[in-house]
Amino acid sequence: MAMEFRAPWEFWSVLPSWPALMRAPAGDGHSVIMYPGLSASDTSTLALRLYLQNLGYNAVGWKQGHNFGPRAGVMPLARHQLEEAAQDSGGKVSLLGWSLGGIYARELAKELPHLVRSVITLGTPFAGTHRNTNAWRLFELTSGKNIANEAERFDLPTAPPVPTSSVFSRTDGVVHWEASVQRSSKAQPKTENIEVYASHLGIALNPSTWWVVADRLSQAEESWQPFRRDGMLQNWVYPDPKR
């Protein structure tokens, strides 16, 4: 948990990185919905969404206030927002989720894959048991639900049937990194794990994460390819997730 104190420095590192970040591929204007982590709100995702808007995406928050878990009405409202975004834009929507928000993104993509272009999760604990996250007690306190029972309601480890990228960090102080690693599957080959150097609280404020998100969103809808770590700089910033 001590490593989480570096989160503010991760955000401030965006400033010197801004010129490089703006060299990311321009967006095609498609809609992106971003879901915040446990107890967080759209304020926590504002910086990343503004960056994506600068690139040309229609990036919006989930518009449900603070994320206190999948309480009554949360998922129906999330489904409605996704359906409305797809209808308004006339195209598929990309879903981006931070921590618990990534669970929402993955499960919505499983329910409504015809509306989802891609899923990107940041430090999301979808594999293993609830003991792989230090936030499980906070989840139970804020949501009023038993985390083990909630996990049994969903097939969390199975990837959505759409291109899915899991961004994780081995130095995550809240979620054990192995809980964010998607197992390969012949049934769903369009999945990948991308490792960054980040804290859990700073992973969505980290310039290396921003570049990955922009790169993943820029892919043509029917031409998905895994993230490339070519070049000395890429190999240094993005370590081999299979090492």
Secondary structure as the mmCIF struct_conf table of DSSP 4:
data_model
#
loop_
_struct_conf.conf_type_id
_struct_conf.id
_struct_conf.beg_label_comp_id
_struct_conf.beg_label_asym_id
_struct_conf.beg_label_seq_id
_struct_conf.end_label_comp_id
_struct_conf.end_label_asym_id
_struct_conf.end_label_seq_id
HELX_RH_3T_P HELX_RH_3T_P1 ALA A 2 ARG A 6
HELX_RH_AL_P HELX_RH_AL_P1 ALA A 7 TRP A 12
TURN_TY1_P TURN_TY1_P1 SER A 13 SER A 13
HELX_RH_AL_P HELX_RH_AL_P2 VAL A 14 LEU A 21
TURN_TY1_P TURN_TY1_P2 MET A 22 ARG A 23
BEND BEND1 ALA A 24 ALA A 24
HELX_LH_PP_P HELX_LH_PP_P1 PRO A 25 GLY A 27
STRN STRN1 SER A 31 TYR A 35
TURN_TY1_P TURN_TY1_P3 LEU A 38 SER A 39
HELX_RH_AL_P HELX_RH_AL_P3 ASP A 42 LEU A 55
TURN_TY1_P TURN_TY1_P4 GLY A 56 GLY A 56
STRN STRN2 ASN A 58 GLY A 61
BEND BEND2 GLN A 64 HIS A 66
BEND BEND3 PRO A 70 PRO A 70
TURN_TY1_P TURN_TY1_P5 ALA A 72 GLY A 73
HELX_RH_AL_P HELX_RH_AL_P4 VAL A 74 SER A 89
TURN_TY1_P TURN_TY1_P6 GLY A 90 GLY A 90
BEND BEND4 GLY A 91 GLY A 91
STRN STRN3 VAL A 93 TRP A 98
TURN_TY1_P TURN_TY1_P7 SER A 99 SER A 99
HELX_RH_AL_P HELX_RH_AL_P5 LEU A 100 GLU A 111
HELX_RH_3T_P HELX_RH_3T_P2 PRO A 113 LEU A 115
STRN STRN4 VAL A 116 LEU A 122
BEND BEND5 GLY A 123 GLY A 123
BEND BEND6 ALA A 127 GLY A 128
HELX_RH_3T_P HELX_RH_3T_P3 HIS A 130 ASN A 132
STRN STRN5 THR A 133 THR A 133
TURN_TY1_P TURN_TY1_P8 ASN A 134 ALA A 135
HELX_RH_AL_P HELX_RH_AL_P6 TRP A 136 SER A 143
BEND BEND7 LYS A 145 LYS A 145
HELX_RH_AL_P HELX_RH_AL_P7 ILE A 147 GLU A 152
TURN_TY1_P TURN_TY1_P9 ARG A 153 ARG A 153
BEND BEND8 PHE A 154 PHE A 154
TURN_TY1_P TURN_TY1_P10 LEU A 156 PRO A 157
BEND BEND9 THR A 158 THR A 158
HELX_LH_PP_P HELX_LH_PP_P2 ALA A 159 PRO A 160
BEND BEND10 PRO A 161 VAL A 162
STRN STRN6 THR A 164 PHE A 168
TURN_TY1_P TURN_TY1_P11 ARG A 170 THR A 171
BEND BEND11 GLY A 173 VAL A 174
STRN STRN7 VAL A 175 VAL A 175
HELX_RH_3T_P HELX_RH_3T_P4 TRP A 177 SER A 180
HELX_LH_PP_P HELX_LH_PP_P3 VAL A 181 SER A 184
BEND BEND12 LYS A 186 ALA A 187
STRN STRN8 THR A 191 GLU A 195
BEND BEND13 TYR A 197 TYR A 197
TURN_TY1_P TURN_TY1_P12 HIS A 200 GLY A 202
HELX_RH_3T_P HELX_RH_3T_P5 ILE A 203 LEU A 205
HELX_RH_AL_P HELX_RH_AL_P8 PRO A 207 LEU A 217
TURN_TY1_P TURN_TY1_P13 SER A 218 SER A 218
BEND BEND14 GLN A 219 GLN A 219
TURN_TY1_P TURN_TY1_P14 GLU A 221 GLU A 222
HELX_LH_PP_P HELX_LH_PP_P4 PRO A 226 ARG A 228
BEND BEND15 GLY A 231 GLY A 231
HELX_RH_AL_P HELX_RH_AL_P9 MET A 232 VAL A 237
BEND BEND16 TYR A 238 TYR A 238
TURN_TY1_P TURN_TY1_P15 PRO A 241 LYS A 242
#
